[in-house]
Amino acid sequence: MPRPSLLRTHPLLAALMATGLSLPLTAQAQVSPANVRALNTARENAVSLNGGLSVYRPAACMFETGTGGGSCLVGEDSQGFLFRFNGGVPGWQQQGIAPTVETEIRVSADGRSVLTIVHNGPPR
């Protein structure tokens, strides 16, 4: 005996498909364009401060634009974005090498400029 189709046994699914709507697979908060700009500004500034990509790489969270910096984003308010992250030689994180630099940097609320470099030195 043939099994009934999924669309016949789940009318809501059939209705969603018929209208072209879909359910999100995961709920994700929207990351603002200013947050993405701030992340990029902070990362680029840290790379420059620490000698360039040939000798320094920031933590992987500084490349997580979809999460606005993930665990590297430690604060956001009307004054701007505060990022704190480690860095080290290229491949440090993937190879399990200890970081050699910790950077804490505040970026403007529009994400376009660095307001303060709180710390850029040995991990605290």
Backbone as XML, in Angstrom:
<?xml version="1.0"?>
<chain id="A" units="angstrom">
  <residue number="1" name="MET">
    <atom name="N" x="0.843" y="-1.181" z="0.000"/>
    <atom name="CA" x="0.000" y="0.000" z="0.000"/>
    <atom name="C" x="0.890" y="1.247" z="0.000"/>
  </residue>
  <residue number="2" name="PRO">
    <atom name="N" x="0.662" y="2.205" z="-0.890"/>
    <atom name="CA" x="1.497" y="3.408" z="-0.955"/>
    <atom name="C" x="1.273" y="4.287" z="0.271"/>
  </residue>
  <residue number="3" name="ARG">
    <atom name="N" x="2.375" y="4.949" z="0.690"/>
    <atom name="CA" x="2.275" y="5.871" z="1.829"/>
    <atom name="C" x="1.749" y="7.213" z="1.345"/>
  </residue>
  <residue number="4" name="PRO">
    <atom name="N" x="0.944" y="7.906" z="2.204"/>
    <atom name="CA" x="0.447" y="9.225" z="1.805"/>
    <atom name="C" x="1.607" y="10.217" z="1.708"/>
  </residue>
  <residue number="5" name="SER">
    <atom name="N" x="1.469" y="11.173" z="0.824"/>
    <atom name="CA" x="2.546" y="12.158" z="0.663"/>
    <atom name="C" x="2.613" y="13.067" z="1.879"/>
  </residue>
  <residue number="6" name="LEU">
    <atom name="N" x="3.799" y="13.587" z="2.110"/>
    <atom name="CA" x="4.031" y="14.502" z="3.227"/>
    <atom name="C" x="3.124" y="15.721" z="3.135"/>
  </residue>
  <residue number="7" name="LEU">
    <atom name="N" x="2.879" y="16.201" z="1.924"/>
    <atom name="CA" x="2.044" y="17.390" z="1.752"/>
    <atom name="C" x="0.589" y="17.124" z="2.124"/>
  </residue>
  <residue number="8" name="ARG">
    <atom name="N" x="0.109" y="15.900" z="1.894"/>
    <atom name="CA" x="-1.273" y="15.587" z="2.270"/>
    <atom name="C" x="-1.428" y="15.392" z="3.765"/>
  </residue>
  <residue number="9" name="THR">
    <atom name="N" x="-0.381" y="14.921" z="4.434"/>
    <atom name="CA" x="-0.480" y="14.672" z="5.872"/>
    <atom name="C" x="-0.130" y="15.896" z="6.702"/>
  </residue>
  <residue number="10" name="HIS">
    <atom name="N" x="0.454" y="16.895" z="6.094"/>
    <atom name="CA" x="0.832" y="18.124" z="6.800"/>
    <atom name="C" x="0.319" y="19.329" z="6.014"/>
  </residue>
  <residue number="11" name="PRO">
    <atom name="N" x="-0.939" y="19.704" z="6.239"/>
    <atom name="CA" x="-1.542" y="20.793" z="5.457"/>
    <atom name="C" x="-0.815" y="22.131" z="5.584"/>
  </residue>
  <residue number="12" name="LEU">
    <atom name="N" x="-0.254" y="22.415" z="6.763"/>
    <atom name="CA" x="0.462" y="23.686" z="6.927"/>
    <atom name="C" x="1.685" y="23.724" z="5.999"/>
  </residue>
  <residue number="13" name="LEU">
    <atom name="N" x="2.407" y="22.639" z="5.925"/>
    <atom name="CA" x="3.552" y="22.562" z="5.031"/>
    <atom name="C" x="3.120" y="22.776" z="3.580"/>
  </residue>
  <residue number="14" name="ALA">
    <atom name="N" x="2.022" y="22.143" z="3.208"/>
    <atom name="CA" x="1.499" y="22.296" z="1.848"/>
    <atom name="C" x="1.122" y="23.747" z="1.571"/>
  </residue>
  <residue number="15" name="ALA">
    <atom name="N" x="0.481" y="24.406" z="2.551"/>
    <atom name="CA" x="0.078" y="25.803" z="2.374"/>
    <atom name="C" x="1.295" y="26.712" z="2.241"/>
  </residue>
  <residue number="16" name="LEU">
    <atom name="N" x="2.315" y="26.480" z="3.055"/>
    <atom name="CA" x="3.528" y="27.292" z="2.969"/>
    <atom name="C" x="4.208" y="27.129" z="1.614"/>
  </residue>
  <residue number="17" name="MET">
    <atom name="N" x="4.285" y="25.916" z="1.153"/>
    <atom name="CA" x="4.931" y="25.673" z="-0.141"/>
    <atom name="C" x="4.122" y="26.282" z="-1.278"/>
  </residue>
  <residue number="18" name="ALA">
    <atom name="N" x="2.812" y="26.238" z="-1.173"/>
    <atom name="CA" x="1.955" y="26.781" z="-2.229"/>
    <atom name="C" x="2.079" y="28.294" z="-2.328"/>
  </residue>
  <residue number="19" name="THR">
    <atom name="N" x="2.343" y="28.956" z="-1.187"/>
    <atom name="CA" x="2.450" y="30.410" z="-1.198"/>
    <atom name="C" x="3.881" y="30.886" z="-1.422"/>
  </residue>
  <residue number="20" name="GLY">
    <atom name="N" x="4.812" y="29.946" z="-1.429"/>
    <atom name="CA" x="6.208" y="30.335" z="-1.635"/>
    <atom name="C" x="6.898" y="30.761" z="-0.359"/>
  </residue>
  <residue number="21" name="LEU">
    <atom name="N" x="6.222" y="30.659" z="0.765"/>
    <atom name="CA" x="6.821" y="31.017" z="2.035"/>
    <atom name="C" x="7.589" y="29.838" z="2.588"/>
  </residue>
  <residue number="22" name="SER">
    <atom name="N" x="8.547" y="30.118" z="3.431"/>
    <atom name="CA" x="9.287" y="29.041" z="4.076"/>
    <atom name="C" x="9.548" y="29.415" z="5.521"/>
  </residue>
  <residue number="23" name="LEU">
    <atom name="N" x="9.788" y="28.424" z="6.324"/>
    <atom name="CA" x="10.126" y="28.645" z="7.723"/>
    <atom name="C" x="11.638" y="28.732" z="7.843"/>
  </residue>
  <residue number="24" name="PRO">
    <atom name="N" x="12.159" y="29.622" z="8.687"/>
    <atom name="CA" x="13.609" y="29.686" z="8.859"/>
    <atom name="C" x="14.101" y="28.417" z="9.554"/>
  </residue>
  <residue number="25" name="LEU">
    <atom name="N" x="15.297" y="27.959" z="9.168"/>
    <atom name="CA" x="15.858" y="26.781" z="9.798"/>
    <atom name="C" x="16.332" y="27.089" z="11.204"/>
  </residue>
  <residue number="26" name="THR">
    <atom name="N" x="16.880" y="28.284" z="11.403"/>
    <atom name="CA" x="17.304" y="28.705" z="12.728"/>
    <atom name="C" x="16.936" y="30.165" z="12.896"/>
  </residue>
  <residue number="27" name="ALA">
    <atom name="N" x="16.649" y="30.518" z="14.123"/>
    <atom name="CA" x="16.346" y="31.918" z="14.407"/>
    <atom name="C" x="17.667" y="32.643" z="14.637"/>
  </residue>
  <residue number="28" name="GLN">
    <atom name="N" x="17.912" y="33.700" z="13.890"/>
    <atom name="CA" x="19.132" y="34.469" z="14.038"/>
    <atom name="C" x="18.777" y="35.944" z="14.161"/>
  </residue>
  <residue number="29" name="ALA">
    <atom name="N" x="19.477" y="36.607" z="15.067"/>
    <atom name="CA" x="19.283" y="38.039" z="15.203"/>
    <atom name="C" x="19.944" y="38.728" z="14.016"/>
  </residue>
  <residue number="30" name="GLN">
    <atom name="N" x="19.364" y="39.807" z="13.569"/>
    <atom name="CA" x="19.956" y="40.580" z="12.481"/>
    <atom name="C" x="21.162" y="41.350" z="13.002"/>
  </residue>
  <residue number="31" name="VAL">
    <atom name="N" x="22.220" y="41.331" z="12.254"/>
    <atom name="CA" x="23.413" y="42.095" z="12.586"/>
    <atom name="C" x="23.358" y="43.371" z="11.766"/>
  </residue>
  <residue number="32" name="SER">
    <atom name="N" x="23.474" y="44.499" z="12.435"/>
    <atom name="CA" x="23.361" y="45.780" z="11.737"/>
    <atom name="C" x="24.572" y="46.019" z="10.827"/>
  </residue>
  <residue number="33" name="PRO">
    <atom name="N" x="24.364" y="46.795" z="9.770"/>
    <atom name="CA" x="25.502" y="47.166" z="8.919"/>
    <atom name="C" x="26.600" y="47.883" z="9.707"/>
  </residue>
  <residue number="34" name="ALA">
    <atom name="N" x="26.216" y="48.696" z="10.694"/>
    <atom name="CA" x="27.217" y="49.395" z="11.508"/>
    <atom name="C" x="28.057" y="48.405" z="12.302"/>
  </residue>
  <residue number="35" name="ASN">
    <atom name="N" x="27.445" y="47.335" z="12.793"/>
    <atom name="CA" x="28.164" y="46.308" z="13.542"/>
    <atom name="C" x="29.186" y="45.617" z="12.639"/>
  </residue>
  <residue number="36" name="VAL">
    <atom name="N" x="28.782" y="45.277" z="11.435"/>
    <atom name="CA" x="29.701" y="44.626" z="10.489"/>
    <atom name="C" x="30.848" y="45.575" z="10.144"/>
  </residue>
  <residue number="37" name="ARG">
    <atom name="N" x="30.532" y="46.849" z="9.889"/>
    <atom name="CA" x="31.590" y="47.840" z="9.603"/>
    <atom name="C" x="32.543" y="47.956" z="10.786"/>
  </residue>
  <residue number="38" name="ALA">
    <atom name="N" x="31.985" y="48.003" z="12.015"/>
    <atom name="CA" x="32.813" y="48.126" z="13.220"/>
    <atom name="C" x="33.743" y="46.924" z="13.374"/>
  </residue>
  <residue number="39" name="LEU">
    <atom name="N" x="33.220" y="45.741" z="13.121"/>
    <atom name="CA" x="34.039" y="44.526" z="13.192"/>
    <atom name="C" x="35.199" y="44.614" z="12.202"/>
  </residue>
  <residue number="40" name="ASN">
    <atom name="N" x="34.896" y="44.987" z="10.971"/>
    <atom name="CA" x="35.937" y="45.110" z="9.948"/>
    <atom name="C" x="36.950" y="46.192" z="10.303"/>
  </residue>
  <residue number="41" name="THR">
    <atom name="N" x="36.466" y="47.318" z="10.823"/>
    <atom name="CA" x="37.353" y="48.418" z="11.220"/>
    <atom name="C" x="38.288" y="47.971" z="12.331"/>
  </residue>
  <residue number="42" name="ALA">
    <atom name="N" x="37.737" y="47.303" z="13.348"/>
    <atom name="CA" x="38.550" y="46.836" z="14.477"/>
    <atom name="C" x="39.589" y="45.820" z="14.015"/>
  </residue>
  <residue number="43" name="ARG">
    <atom name="N" x="39.165" y="44.857" z="13.209"/>
    <atom name="CA" x="40.072" y="43.815" z="12.726"/>
    <atom name="C" x="41.197" y="44.409" z="11.883"/>
  </residue>
  <residue number="44" name="GLU">
    <atom name="N" x="40.840" y="45.278" z="10.933"/>
    <atom name="CA" x="41.853" y="45.888" z="10.068"/>
    <atom name="C" x="42.843" y="46.730" z="10.872"/>
  </residue>
  <residue number="45" name="ASN">
    <atom name="N" x="42.335" y="47.428" z="11.872"/>
    <atom name="CA" x="43.207" y="48.241" z="12.706"/>
    <atom name="C" x="44.169" y="47.367" z="13.499"/>
  </residue>
  <residue number="46" name="ALA">
    <atom name="N" x="43.673" y="46.274" z="14.064"/>
    <atom name="CA" x="44.527" y="45.364" z="14.837"/>
    <atom name="C" x="45.597" y="44.736" z="13.948"/>
  </residue>
  <residue number="47" name="VAL">
    <atom name="N" x="45.215" y="44.339" z="12.743"/>
    <atom name="CA" x="46.187" y="43.760" z="11.810"/>
    <atom name="C" x="47.285" y="44.776" z="11.521"/>
  </residue>
  <residue number="48" name="SER">
    <atom name="N" x="46.915" y="46.013" z="11.271"/>
    <atom name="CA" x="47.887" y="47.064" z="10.983"/>
    <atom name="C" x="48.796" y="47.327" z="12.188"/>
  </residue>
  <residue number="49" name="LEU">
    <atom name="N" x="48.180" y="47.426" z="13.376"/>
    <atom name="CA" x="48.955" y="47.687" z="14.599"/>
    <atom name="C" x="49.991" y="46.601" z="14.872"/>
  </residue>
  <residue number="50" name="ASN">
    <atom name="N" x="49.672" y="45.380" z="14.478"/>
    <atom name="CA" x="50.512" y="44.248" z="14.852"/>
    <atom name="C" x="51.381" y="43.712" z="13.718"/>
  </residue>
  <residue number="51" name="GLY">
    <atom name="N" x="51.592" y="44.523" z="12.689"/>
    <atom name="CA" x="52.584" y="44.195" z="11.680"/>
    <atom name="C" x="52.091" y="43.620" z="10.373"/>
  </residue>
  <residue number="52" name="GLY">
    <atom name="N" x="50.782" y="43.488" z="10.200"/>
    <atom name="CA" x="50.238" y="42.986" z="8.941"/>
    <atom name="C" x="49.954" y="41.492" z="8.974"/>
  </residue>
  <residue number="53" name="LEU">
    <atom name="N" x="49.230" y="41.048" z="7.958"/>
    <atom name="CA" x="48.794" y="39.647" z="7.903"/>
    <atom name="C" x="49.934" y="38.641" z="7.734"/>
  </residue>
  <residue number="54" name="SER">
    <atom name="N" x="51.091" y="39.094" z="7.282"/>
    <atom name="CA" x="52.200" y="38.146" z="7.120"/>
    <atom name="C" x="52.775" y="37.705" z="8.468"/>
  </residue>
  <residue number="55" name="VAL">
    <atom name="N" x="52.515" y="38.474" z="9.536"/>
    <atom name="CA" x="53.063" y="38.126" z="10.854"/>
    <atom name="C" x="52.011" y="38.019" z="11.952"/>
  </residue>
  <residue number="56" name="TYR">
    <atom name="N" x="50.786" y="38.432" z="11.673"/>
    <atom name="CA" x="49.759" y="38.483" z="12.729"/>
    <atom name="C" x="48.396" y="38.090" z="12.178"/>
  </residue>
  <residue number="57" name="ARG">
    <atom name="N" x="47.632" y="37.334" z="12.963"/>
    <atom name="CA" x="46.242" y="37.016" z="12.642"/>
    <atom name="C" x="45.388" y="37.184" z="13.884"/>
  </residue>
  <residue number="58" name="PRO">
    <atom name="N" x="44.283" y="37.912" z="13.755"/>
    <atom name="CA" x="43.350" y="38.033" z="14.884"/>
    <atom name="C" x="42.560" y="36.730" z="15.047"/>
  </residue>
  <residue number="59" name="ALA">
    <atom name="N" x="41.945" y="36.583" z="16.198"/>
    <atom name="CA" x="41.121" y="35.410" z="16.499"/>
    <atom name="C" x="40.028" y="35.228" z="15.449"/>
  </residue>
  <residue number="60" name="ALA">
    <atom name="N" x="39.610" y="33.994" z="15.264"/>
    <atom name="CA" x="38.597" y="33.648" z="14.256"/>
    <atom name="C" x="37.295" y="34.418" z="14.451"/>
  </residue>
  <residue number="61" name="CYS">
    <atom name="N" x="36.945" y="34.740" z="15.690"/>
    <atom name="CA" x="35.685" y="35.465" z="15.925"/>
    <atom name="C" x="35.679" y="36.833" z="15.255"/>
  </residue>
  <residue number="62" name="MET">
    <atom name="N" x="36.843" y="37.369" z="14.938"/>
    <atom name="CA" x="36.907" y="38.666" z="14.270"/>
    <atom name="C" x="36.586" y="38.578" z="12.781"/>
  </residue>
  <residue number="63" name="PHE">
    <atom name="N" x="36.323" y="37.372" z="12.313"/>
    <atom name="CA" x="35.909" y="37.172" z="10.923"/>
    <atom name="C" x="34.443" y="36.751" z="10.849"/>
  </residue>
  <residue number="64" name="GLU">
    <atom name="N" x="33.765" y="36.679" z="11.987"/>
    <atom name="CA" x="32.376" y="36.233" z="12.051"/>
    <atom name="C" x="31.410" y="37.390" z="11.813"/>
  </residue>
  <residue number="65" name="THR">
    <atom name="N" x="31.328" y="37.845" z="10.574"/>
    <atom name="CA" x="30.455" y="38.985" z="10.277"/>
    <atom name="C" x="28.984" y="38.644" z="10.483"/>
  </residue>
  <residue number="66" name="GLY">
    <atom name="N" x="28.611" y="37.393" z="10.292"/>
    <atom name="CA" x="27.214" y="36.992" z="10.456"/>
    <atom name="C" x="26.723" y="37.074" z="11.886"/>
  </residue>
  <residue number="67" name="THR">
    <atom name="N" x="27.660" y="37.075" z="12.840"/>
    <atom name="CA" x="27.292" y="37.203" z="14.252"/>
    <atom name="C" x="27.779" y="38.520" z="14.836"/>
  </residue>
  <residue number="68" name="GLY">
    <atom name="N" x="28.293" y="39.394" z="13.992"/>
    <atom name="CA" x="28.754" y="40.700" z="14.463"/>
    <atom name="C" x="30.013" y="40.650" z="15.298"/>
  </residue>
  <residue number="69" name="GLY">
    <atom name="N" x="30.726" y="39.546" z="15.209"/>
    <atom name="CA" x="31.961" y="39.415" z="15.980"/>
    <atom name="C" x="31.872" y="38.347" z="17.047"/>
  </residue>
  <residue number="70" name="GLY">
    <atom name="N" x="30.718" y="37.731" z="17.179"/>
    <atom name="CA" x="30.563" y="36.636" z="18.141"/>
    <atom name="C" x="31.115" y="36.969" z="19.507"/>
  </residue>
  <residue number="71" name="SER">
    <atom name="N" x="31.963" y="36.095" z="20.017"/>
    <atom name="CA" x="32.508" y="36.279" z="21.363"/>
    <atom name="C" x="33.509" y="37.432" z="21.448"/>
  </residue>
  <residue number="72" name="CYS">
    <atom name="N" x="33.969" y="37.955" z="20.330"/>
    <atom name="CA" x="34.889" y="39.101" z="20.346"/>
    <atom name="C" x="34.174" y="40.419" z="20.651"/>
  </residue>
  <residue number="73" name="LEU">
    <atom name="N" x="32.878" y="40.470" z="20.387"/>
    <atom name="CA" x="32.107" y="41.685" z="20.691"/>
    <atom name="C" x="31.705" y="41.617" z="22.158"/>
  </residue>
  <residue number="74" name="VAL">
    <atom name="N" x="32.310" y="42.469" z="22.967"/>
    <atom name="CA" x="32.031" y="42.426" z="24.409"/>
    <atom name="C" x="31.087" y="43.530" z="24.862"/>
  </residue>
  <residue number="75" name="GLY">
    <atom name="N" x="30.807" y="44.486" z="24.018"/>
    <atom name="CA" x="29.885" y="45.542" z="24.388"/>
    <atom name="C" x="29.452" y="46.375" z="23.198"/>
  </residue>
  <residue number="76" name="GLU">
    <atom name="N" x="28.206" y="46.824" z="23.292"/>
    <atom name="CA" x="27.649" y="47.704" z="22.257"/>
    <atom name="C" x="26.686" y="48.654" z="22.943"/>
  </residue>
  <residue number="77" name="ASP">
    <atom name="N" x="26.869" y="49.944" z="22.705"/>
    <atom name="CA" x="25.958" y="50.944" z="23.260"/>
    <atom name="C" x="25.918" y="52.142" z="22.319"/>
  </residue>
  <residue number="78" name="SER">
    <atom name="N" x="25.307" y="53.215" z="22.761"/>
    <atom name="CA" x="25.168" y="54.388" z="21.897"/>
    <atom name="C" x="26.519" y="55.020" z="21.542"/>
  </residue>
  <residue number="79" name="GLN">
    <atom name="N" x="27.551" y="54.707" z="22.325"/>
    <atom name="CA" x="28.884" y="55.247" z="22.053"/>
    <atom name="C" x="29.641" y="54.441" z="21.004"/>
  </residue>
  <residue number="80" name="GLY">
    <atom name="N" x="29.245" y="53.171" z="20.820"/>
    <atom name="CA" x="29.936" y="52.363" z="19.828"/>
    <atom name="C" x="30.033" y="50.908" z="20.205"/>
  </residue>
  <residue number="81" name="PHE">
    <atom name="N" x="31.022" y="50.238" z="19.636"/>
    <atom name="CA" x="31.230" y="48.806" z="19.775"/>
    <atom name="C" x="32.572" y="48.557" z="20.445"/>
  </residue>
  <residue number="82" name="LEU">
    <atom name="N" x="32.595" y="47.640" z="21.400"/>
    <atom name="CA" x="33.840" y="47.284" z="22.076"/>
    <atom name="C" x="34.169" y="45.833" z="21.744"/>
  </residue>
  <residue number="83" name="PHE">
    <atom name="N" x="35.353" y="45.628" z="21.168"/>
    <atom name="CA" x="35.826" y="44.295" z="20.809"/>
    <atom name="C" x="37.048" y="43.961" z="21.647"/>
  </residue>
  <residue number="84" name="ARG">
    <atom name="N" x="37.131" y="42.712" z="22.088"/>
    <atom name="CA" x="38.315" y="42.213" z="22.799"/>
    <atom name="C" x="38.642" y="40.841" z="22.223"/>
  </residue>
  <residue number="85" name="PHE">
    <atom name="N" x="39.872" y="40.675" z="21.756"/>
    <atom name="CA" x="40.237" y="39.427" z="21.099"/>
    <atom name="C" x="41.741" y="39.203" z="21.150"/>
  </residue>
  <residue number="86" name="ASN">
    <atom name="N" x="42.104" y="37.950" z="21.029"/>
    <atom name="CA" x="43.509" y="37.566" z="20.981"/>
    <atom name="C" x="43.987" y="37.499" z="19.547"/>
  </residue>
  <residue number="87" name="GLY">
    <atom name="N" x="45.293" y="37.430" z="19.400"/>
    <atom name="CA" x="45.907" y="37.281" z="18.092"/>
    <atom name="C" x="47.282" y="36.680" z="18.242"/>
  </residue>
  <residue number="88" name="GLY">
    <atom name="N" x="47.869" y="36.332" z="17.116"/>
    <atom name="CA" x="49.204" y="35.751" z="17.148"/>
    <atom name="C" x="49.713" y="35.500" z="15.748"/>
  </residue>
  <residue number="89" name="VAL">
    <atom name="N" x="50.717" y="34.655" z="15.669"/>
    <atom name="CA" x="51.307" y="34.335" z="14.374"/>
    <atom name="C" x="50.270" y="33.639" z="13.499"/>
  </residue>
  <residue number="90" name="PRO">
    <atom name="N" x="50.409" y="33.744" z="12.169"/>
    <atom name="CA" x="49.453" y="33.056" z="11.304"/>
    <atom name="C" x="49.345" y="31.571" z="11.667"/>
  </residue>
  <residue number="91" name="GLY">
    <atom name="N" x="48.110" y="31.112" z="11.829"/>
    <atom name="CA" x="47.852" y="29.720" z="12.171"/>
    <atom name="C" x="47.850" y="29.413" z="13.654"/>
  </residue>
  <residue number="92" name="TRP">
    <atom name="N" x="48.067" y="30.429" z="14.487"/>
    <atom name="CA" x="48.169" y="30.179" z="15.930"/>
    <atom name="C" x="46.944" y="29.458" z="16.479"/>
  </residue>
  <residue number="93" name="GLN">
    <atom name="N" x="45.771" y="29.887" z="16.103"/>
    <atom name="CA" x="44.557" y="29.321" z="16.672"/>
    <atom name="C" x="44.318" y="27.897" z="16.157"/>
  </residue>
  <residue number="94" name="GLN">
    <atom name="N" x="44.521" y="27.674" z="14.886"/>
    <atom name="CA" x="44.302" y="26.364" z="14.287"/>
    <atom name="C" x="45.294" y="25.325" z="14.816"/>
  </residue>
  <residue number="95" name="GLN">
    <atom name="N" x="46.503" y="25.769" z="15.150"/>
    <atom name="CA" x="47.551" y="24.863" z="15.631"/>
    <atom name="C" x="47.573" y="24.725" z="17.146"/>
  </residue>
  <residue number="96" name="GLY">
    <atom name="N" x="46.703" y="25.477" z="17.829"/>
    <atom name="CA" x="46.659" y="25.403" z="19.286"/>
    <atom name="C" x="47.806" y="26.115" z="19.975"/>
  </residue>
  <residue number="97" name="ILE">
    <atom name="N" x="48.406" y="27.073" z="19.284"/>
    <atom name="CA" x="49.501" y="27.862" z="19.856"/>
    <atom name="C" x="48.895" y="28.986" z="20.695"/>
  </residue>
  <residue number="98" name="ALA">
    <atom name="N" x="49.529" y="29.291" z="21.803"/>
    <atom name="CA" x="49.035" y="30.370" z="22.660"/>
    <atom name="C" x="49.103" y="31.711" z="21.936"/>
  </residue>
  <residue number="99" name="PRO">
    <atom name="N" x="48.091" y="32.570" z="22.140"/>
    <atom name="CA" x="48.142" y="33.902" z="21.525"/>
    <atom name="C" x="49.261" y="34.731" z="22.143"/>
  </residue>
  <residue number="100" name="THR">
    <atom name="N" x="49.764" y="35.661" z="21.367"/>
    <atom name="CA" x="50.835" y="36.531" z="21.864"/>
    <atom name="C" x="50.369" y="37.965" z="22.079"/>
  </residue>
  <residue number="101" name="VAL">
    <atom name="N" x="49.182" y="38.277" z="21.549"/>
    <atom name="CA" x="48.660" y="39.646" z="21.637"/>
    <atom name="C" x="47.186" y="39.597" z="22.025"/>
  </residue>
  <residue number="102" name="GLU">
    <atom name="N" x="46.797" y="40.525" z="22.867"/>
    <atom name="CA" x="45.380" y="40.757" z="23.147"/>
    <atom name="C" x="45.082" y="42.196" z="22.752"/>
  </residue>
  <residue number="103" name="THR">
    <atom name="N" x="43.998" y="42.377" z="22.014"/>
    <atom name="CA" x="43.597" y="43.713" z="21.584"/>
    <atom name="C" x="42.204" y="43.992" z="22.108"/>
  </residue>
  <residue number="104" name="GLU">
    <atom name="N" x="42.052" y="45.167" z="22.677"/>
    <atom name="CA" x="40.730" y="45.668" z="23.077"/>
    <atom name="C" x="40.584" y="47.028" z="22.414"/>
  </residue>
  <residue number="105" name="ILE">
    <atom name="N" x="39.536" y="47.170" z="21.630"/>
    <atom name="CA" x="39.403" y="48.358" z="20.791"/>
    <atom name="C" x="37.950" y="48.801" z="20.730"/>
  </residue>
  <residue number="106" name="ARG">
    <atom name="N" x="37.728" y="50.107" z="20.869"/>
    <atom name="CA" x="36.375" y="50.667" z="20.779"/>
    <atom name="C" x="36.231" y="51.383" z="19.444"/>
  </residue>
  <residue number="107" name="VAL">
    <atom name="N" x="35.138" y="51.046" z="18.742"/>
    <atom name="CA" x="34.858" y="51.612" z="17.421"/>
    <atom name="C" x="33.576" y="52.433" z="17.520"/>
  </residue>
  <residue number="108" name="SER">
    <atom name="N" x="33.513" y="53.495" z="16.752"/>
    <atom name="CA" x="32.360" y="54.402" z="16.753"/>
    <atom name="C" x="31.049" y="53.670" z="16.463"/>
  </residue>
  <residue number="109" name="ALA">
    <atom name="N" x="29.942" y="54.285" z="16.847"/>
    <atom name="CA" x="28.609" y="53.690" z="16.668"/>
    <atom name="C" x="28.267" y="53.471" z="15.201"/>
  </residue>
  <residue number="110" name="ASP">
    <atom name="N" x="28.835" y="54.259" z="14.294"/>
    <atom name="CA" x="28.570" y="54.036" z="12.869"/>
    <atom name="C" x="29.527" y="53.010" z="12.265"/>
  </residue>
  <residue number="111" name="GLY">
    <atom name="N" x="30.495" y="52.564" z="13.079"/>
    <atom name="CA" x="31.424" y="51.527" z="12.646"/>
    <atom name="C" x="32.558" y="51.996" z="11.765"/>
  </residue>
  <residue number="112" name="ARG">
    <atom name="N" x="32.681" y="53.301" z="11.576"/>
    <atom name="CA" x="33.646" y="53.811" z="10.598"/>
    <atom name="C" x="35.001" y="54.231" z="11.158"/>
  </residue>
  <residue number="113" name="SER">
    <atom name="N" x="35.105" y="54.411" z="12.479"/>
    <atom name="CA" x="36.386" y="54.880" z="13.006"/>
    <atom name="C" x="36.687" y="54.301" z="14.385"/>
  </residue>
  <residue number="114" name="VAL">
    <atom name="N" x="37.977" y="54.180" z="14.661"/>
    <atom name="CA" x="38.435" y="53.718" z="15.965"/>
    <atom name="C" x="38.392" y="54.897" z="16.921"/>
  </residue>
  <residue number="115" name="LEU">
    <atom name="N" x="37.731" y="54.712" z="18.055"/>
    <atom name="CA" x="37.679" y="55.762" z="19.066"/>
    <atom name="C" x="38.829" y="55.629" z="20.051"/>
  </residue>
  <residue number="116" name="THR">
    <atom name="N" x="39.091" y="54.388" z="20.501"/>
    <atom name="CA" x="40.118" y="54.159" z="21.496"/>
    <atom name="C" x="40.719" y="52.777" z="21.342"/>
  </residue>
  <residue number="117" name="ILE">
    <atom name="N" x="42.019" y="52.709" z="21.481"/>
    <atom name="CA" x="42.675" y="51.413" z="21.619"/>
    <atom name="C" x="42.913" y="51.249" z="23.112"/>
  </residue>
  <residue number="118" name="VAL">
    <atom name="N" x="42.094" y="50.458" z="23.752"/>
    <atom name="CA" x="42.167" y="50.269" z="25.201"/>
    <atom name="C" x="43.399" y="49.480" z="25.569"/>
  </residue>
  <residue number="119" name="HIS">
    <atom name="N" x="43.689" y="48.441" z="24.793"/>
    <atom name="CA" x="44.866" y="47.593" z="25.063"/>
    <atom name="C" x="45.275" y="46.929" z="23.758"/>
  </residue>
  <residue number="120" name="ASN">
    <atom name="N" x="46.573" y="46.879" z="23.542"/>
    <atom name="CA" x="47.135" y="46.101" z="22.434"/>
    <atom name="C" x="48.525" y="45.680" z="22.877"/>
  </residue>
  <residue number="121" name="GLY">
    <atom name="N" x="48.577" y="44.501" z="23.488"/>
    <atom name="CA" x="49.838" y="44.026" z="24.039"/>
    <atom name="C" x="49.694" y="42.601" z="24.501"/>
  </residue>
  <residue number="122" name="PRO">
    <atom name="N" x="50.541" y="42.198" z="25.430"/>
    <atom name="CA" x="50.487" y="40.822" z="25.910"/>
    <atom name="C" x="49.107" y="40.484" z="26.480"/>
  </residue>
  <residue number="123" name="PRO">
    <atom name="N" x="48.670" y="39.232" z="26.297"/>
    <atom name="CA" x="47.373" y="38.849" z="26.879"/>
    <atom name="C" x="47.359" y="39.102" z="28.381"/>
  </residue>
  <residue number="124" name="ARG">
    <atom name="N" x="46.235" y="39.640" z="28.824"/>
    <atom name="CA" x="46.117" y="39.968" z="30.260"/>
    <atom name="C" x="45.515" y="38.806" z="31.020"/>
  </residue>
</chain>
